[in-house]
């Protein structure tokens, strides 16, 4: 049975290569969509993690440090620092802002004002030391020594980081706390969040405590619809792959009518017929999976949002390919089992 299947694959090689390429491109797109959804999550994890906080404190009514700009007095930071269980407390001013580069159109950034930059390690340059300095993500397309305008102030880029973004690729920009207060609050001593190392024994009135996990979940909120759309599109990709392979295998089954008749005439069971068709479909989808891995890397630069395909997706791809192959073969099975064995002797 396997020998007949392999022989048929060789006989219709061009036909099967077309199916491999078609299904492979669809698999590649599904991989990229998986990477896109993963990228939304990982960028948040990195940005939230850069503060090194065990607990986040925000004003009551604020949804989270990255999704709300409700402010509280700056002296709140000192009060929090004196609480039992607190090793360090850092005030932060976080807001979505627009920067203007020397050349190019305005660009949206996530402004993070803080004097605690231990968790920010520039790939190039150094951390912020003065009120007119900034560390930015490489997606802002600026290098050390370049400058940009933010809130009517000029900032010099002293450091560049990689992979520190939010909201589907908006670059993070770290500046000093005083500079951020000047940009957002006209210099008033206000903060939008307190990043705490340690766990406060009691939360002061008017403040809400959030764990890093809660902050990450809240920060993903604005991307909820986008993530849902990506997941739905990924399922559609798998369905399209099933249709492509099923169409090819069905056409092949129509062309192998006499082969099926001969096998039934010599006593082949329905199971053996299904096995032959399924093996053919699975071989196609596995070849498509191999093709998809390299094709995904070719398509990846076309996406402007972070795309980070997890290792688990590559490991799961062969399993999905087998499932797609088996489901596709069911279409051709009906044709195989309804063939009249008499055709093997020239009838019909």
N, C-alpha and C positions, 0 to 999 in steps of 0.2 A: 504493500500500500504506500509506504513512504517512498519507495523507488519510483512508483508511478507519479506521485505528487512532485518529486524533484524533477523528473523528466518533463512534466508539463510546465513547470516553472522555467526550465531552460528553453522549451519550445516557444513559449510566449514571453520571452525575456523583456522585450521592449514594452509590452503591455504592463508587466509587473513593475518595471522601473518607473513608469509614469505614476503608478499607484504609490510606490515608495516615496517619490518626490512630493506628490500631492499630500499624502498623509504626514510626511516628514515636516513639511512647512507648517501644517496645522499643529503638529506636536510642538514644534519650535515656538509658535505663537503662544501655545498653552504654557510652556515653560516660562516664557517672558512675562506672561500675565501673573504666574505664580511668583516670579521674582519681583514684580511690581507691588503686589500685595505685601510681600515680605519686606520690601524696601520701605514702605510706609511705616511699618512697625519698628524696624531696626533704626531708622533715623531718629524716631522718638526716643528709643531706648538710649541711644548714644548721647543725645542732647540732654535728656533728663539726668543721665548718669554723670555728665560732665560736672555737675554741681557737687557730686559726692555726698549728697544729703541722705540721711536716714529717715528724716521727717521733713515735710514741707508745711509751713504755716501760711495761710492766706486769710484775708478778711472774711467775716461771715457774709454769705451771699455770693462770693466769688466761686466760679465753677472749678478753677484750677489756676496754677501760676502761669500757664502758657496760653490759656484761653480767656483770661479776664484781666482787666487793668484796674480793678478796684484798688484803691490805695489806702495805706494806713500810715500813721506818723512814723518817722524814722527812729524815734526813741524806743519804739516797740522792739527793735533788734536788741538793744541793751537789756531790756526787761526779760526777753526770752533767753539771752545769754546767761542770766543769773539763775535760771530755773534748775532744779535738781535733774540730773540725767542729761544735761546739755553740755557737750564738750566744746562746741563752737556754733555760733549763729551768724549768718551773713545775710544782710539785706540785699534784695535784688529788685531791679526794675526791668520787666520783660514786656515787650510790646512789638506788634507787627508794624514795621515802618517802611518808608521808601527812601532809597538812597539815590543820589545822582552822581554818576561817575564822570570823569573828565571827558570821556568820549563814550557815547551811547545813550540809550534812553533810560529813564528812571527804572529802578528795579526793586522789587519787594525783598526785604530781609527781616529776620527775626532778631530784633535788638535785645541783647542780654547785657544789662548793666550790673556789674558786680566787681568788688575788689578782691574776691576770692577766685583765683583762676588756676588752682592747683590741678584741677581735672582737665584743663585745656592744654594739650601738648601740641604746639604747632609743628607741622612737618617741615616748614621753612620759617626762619625768623625766631621770634621770642614772644613772650606774653606781654600784656599791657602793663605799662609802668607810669604813664602820664595821662592827663585828661584829654589830650588830643590824639591819642593812639587807639588803634583797633586791631583785633585779630578776626579774620574773616574766613569763611569756607571758600575753597577753591572754585566753587560754582559761581561765585560773584565775578570770576574772571579778572581778579586783581592780583598783583604780585607785591612782595615786600618793597616798600618805597613808593608805591602808588598812593593816591589819595581819593577821597570821595566826600560828598556833602551829605550830611544827615541833620535834619532839623535846623538848617541854616548854619551849621558848624562844619568845619573842615576836619577830617580825621585822616591821619597817616596810617597806612597798613604796616604793622611791624611783625605780623605773623600770619601764616596761612595754614589752615587745617584741612583735613580730608574727611568727607562723609558726615559732616555736622550740619544737618539741615532739618527742616520741619515742613509740614503741609505739602508733601509731595515734591520737595526739592528746593524750597525757599532757603537761601543760605543763612546760617547763623552769623551774627556779627557781635563780638564781645567788645564792650567799651567800659570805662570806669563807671562806678556807681554815680559819682557826681555828674559826669557827662550825661548819663542817661536821665538823671533827674532834671538836668537843664533842658534836654530835648523834650521830655514828656510833661514835666511839671513846672517848667519855667524856673528851675532852680530851687523849688520848695523841697524841704527835707521829708520826702515821702518815699515809700517803697511799696511794691505790689506783692512781694512774697519774702519769706524768710526761710533760707535753706539751713536746716539744723542737722548737725552731726551729733547723733545720740537720740534718745527718746525722752522728751520732756515728761516730768512726773505729773504735771498738770498743765492744761492748755489755758492761757489767759482768756478772759472774757473778750468776746468780739472777734476771736480768731477760730479758724477751723484747721485741724491737723489732717494731713493727707500722707499716705505712704507713697513711696516711689511707684509702686504698682498702680495705685489709684491715679496718680498724676499721669502715668503713661496711658492708662485707659481713657482719661479725660482728654488728653491731647490728641488721641486718635479720633475723638468724636467728630471734629470738622471733616475728617476724611471718611466717615462712615458710609456715606452714599457712594463715594468713589470705590471703596473697598468692595462693597456689595456688587457694584457694576462689574468690577474686575472678576469677581468670583463667578458671576453669572456668565460672563463672556468666556471664562475658562471652561465651564461646563458645555457651552455651545461649541467650543473648539473640539472637545472630545466627541460630541455628537456628529460634527461634520466629518471627523476622522472615520467614525463608524460608517457613515454614508458612503464616503469615498471608497473604502476597502470593500464594503458590502457590494457596491455597484460593480467593482472589478471582479470580485469572486463570483458574483452572479453571472456576469457575462462569460466568465471562464466556465462556469457550470453548464451554460447553454452550449458552449463549444465542445464540451466533453460528454455530451449525451450518450454517444455510443460507448465511451469508456465506462460510464456508470452502468449501462445496460449489460456490458460484458461482465463486470464485477458482480452484478446481481444474479446473472445467469450462472455463475460459478459458485454462488452461495454466500456472497458477501452480505453481512448484516447491515442494518441501518446504522449501528454504532461504527462499523468500519468505514462506511461512506462518510459519516459525519467527521470521523477522525481524519480522513484524507482531506476533506475540505477545510477543516479547522487548522490542520498543520500548515496548509498553504496560506491561509489568512494570517496566521500567527507569524510565519516567516516574513511575510510582507510587513506587518506592523513592527516587528523587531528590527528589521532593516530600516524602517522609517524612523524608529526611535534613535538608532545610531546616527542617521542623517540629521535628525533634529538637533542633537547636541551641538554639532558644529555650526548648523544654520542659525541657532539661537545667538551664538556669539557674533555672527555677521550682522544680524538684525539689531542687536543690542544698542549700538550707538544712535539708532534712529529714535530712541526714547529719551526725552528730556527729564523725565522723573527718575528717581533712584530705582534701579532694577538690581536686586540681589537674590539670585536664584539659590535657594538653600540646597545643601548636599542631599537632603532627604528627597527633594524633587527629582534629582537625577537617579537616585536609587529606586524611587517609586515608578519612574517612567517605564522600565521594562515590564513591570507588573501591569500597569495600565495598558501597555501595548498588547499584552497577552489577552487581557479582558476585551479590549476593542476587537482583536482578531477573532476571538470566540464568538462574540456577539454578531460580528459581521458574517461569519460563516453560517449562522442560522438562516440567513436569507437564502443562501444557495442550497442548504440542506433539503428544503422542500422540493426543489427541482430534482435533486439527486434521487430522493426516495420515490418519486412518482414516475421515474423512467420505466418504461415497459421493457423487461428483459428480452422480449422478442426482437427488439432492435439490434441485439447483438448478432442475430442471424440474418440481418438484412431486411427485416420486416419494417414497414412504415417508412 
